């Protein structure tokens, strides 16, 4: 096969000559390859002492490109292996941050490559893609993990692979003009090396269709041509593997780092309240938790996230000189940023489709396929086990047994100033059945002294060490959800807190809300009272309460969770004990939950659960002046995000959810 240059002009000419023949012939060739290779699988798996793993990156390969039906070689892999509905990149959805996230399993804020270009005050320099100096790339990439386990690794272009501190055994200095076929030929040569020299891990990077998408836009004929080229290279790889008798002997994973979208073309004060028309602006303390884009000094004080089809420039000159018709870096959750994931090989399931996931989960899968121990990362162990042909035993999560009761007897008293308080003994103490919880404290993340208060329709989780409520969990029933609460009624439970919270300081800028919302009588408990900015109480909190009223009418009874979050630096991880002890909450979380196909009763849990989790910053303003529904959507999170910030774990009842089902529920991000 003729070598195809990466030079844009040369590539355009050559592809136009061969594209027609390639499209007509690729599917037949690929089908023949896989009929042969599948038949070989039982016999050739033993050709290697340890099954090699080949990781391929197709830069900017948008998930929706598969709908164009011009990539028959890649399409055929769907039937011979496993693919996801789509894969979510990490924020910002750019090349260098996401390639290094794929390699390390860390969010960009954790591995240090927070953008394609950024400034580091400690190093006193701007990051450049070509840099090989130490100090920029943090974390442990998979090629280094493999080396530590005694395996050899080889990388043919990958962000971070030329870093002097973290070099693979074999690596290539980046040169975009290197023909794609030469890269494939080198992979084959590596696989044919003697066992003591052969790499078990191989990674390779291809620039297309990203280059074409940037220059001509994602919907251009140039991108279609680049897709045909990319598919041809995958077919060439498959043919070479088959010719050398290697098909069925190696595990292959094909991913993309992000997708692309079209472009149309005091600072905080000037930028705020644009209603999200062209961009969203955040301070470090208001960035959505789902971005995990905080805690790094390399991230600026102001984060501007452009809307799709929008680009942002520092100067008019930059705007005038900008010629791209496609770009990326947008909110990683939007459709046009979705990437691809395809895998096949002797350890990979066949003809299988899995749910979407975020690319932080890939590193653990790589480590498992290599049979090596993973370095610490942001992924969840077992999240991608459904990719595997044989489902391994799911790792049991280390959770504590249910916490002790905070008090032997629940004795509820009214605060001195309270009046017109209803009698509460009956509703709290004479329960017809026990309310069962679906959460536990994580031994890994919870450092306090947890106890619980079991009520008829709810449980309060209290930390004796910090004298603070961690979370409330309960059932919202329409019969006890009131439209207006009695602010003159505050109650407390004896022998729980050292000092009850009957008295709260008066301040026109702040209000008091209940973690129980408008749940009658429960909302009077001082343990569930939180001081929040008045703008929060009068704004988004009122919208949440009205939404609950609508949901009760639509879905019937609902389960809920709510509580304070301590994350002052915005890194998505629970603050230190000292910060929690001495500080105030930075956010509040709230989760709605109901059953999809069965009525949620007061005392049972359902398998077909639907849930909407949110983490909301406790601020006195909504910088972007978003409408409440959009503001909630912008601050949606995974249940796993709440776990990391509370030290608790959800979906722990194994009589309802298996270990694997629980992992999927905990790591799901609704788009």
Buried (B, 14 or more C-beta within 10 A) or exposed (E): BEEBBBEEEEBBEBBEEBBEEBBEEBBEBBBEBBEEBBEBBEEBBEBBEEBBBBBBBBBBBBBEBBEEEBBBBBBBBBEBBBBBEBBBBBBBBBBBBBBBBBBBBBBBBBBBBBBBEBEBEEBEEEBEEEBEEEEBBBBBBBBBBBBEBEBBBBBBBBBBBBBEEBBBBBBBEBEEEBBBBBBBBBBBEBBEEEEEEBBBBBBBBBBBBBBBBBBBBBEBEBBBBBBBBBBBBBBBBBBBBBEEBBBBBBBBBBBBBBBBBBBEEEEEEEBBEBEBEBBBBBBBBBBBBBBBBBBBEBBEEEBEBBBBBBBEEEEEEEEEEEEBBBBBBBBBBBEBBBBBBBBBBBBBBEEBEBEBBBBBBBBBBBBBBBEBEBBEBBBBBBBBBBBBBEEEEBEEBEBBEBBEEBBEEBBBBBBEEBEEBEEBEEBBEEBEEEBBBBBBBBEEBBBBEBBBBBBBBBBBBBBBEBBBBBBBBBBBBEEBBBEEBBEEBBBBBEEBBEEBBBEBEEEEEBBBBBBBBBBBBBBBBBBBBBBBBEBBBEBBBEBBBEBBBEBBEEBBBBBBBBBBBBBBBBBBBBBEEEBBBEEEBBBBBBBBBBBEEEEBEBBEBBEEBBBBBBBBBBBEBBBBEBEBEEBBBBBBBBBBBBBBBBBBBBBBBEEBBEBBBBBBBBBBBEB
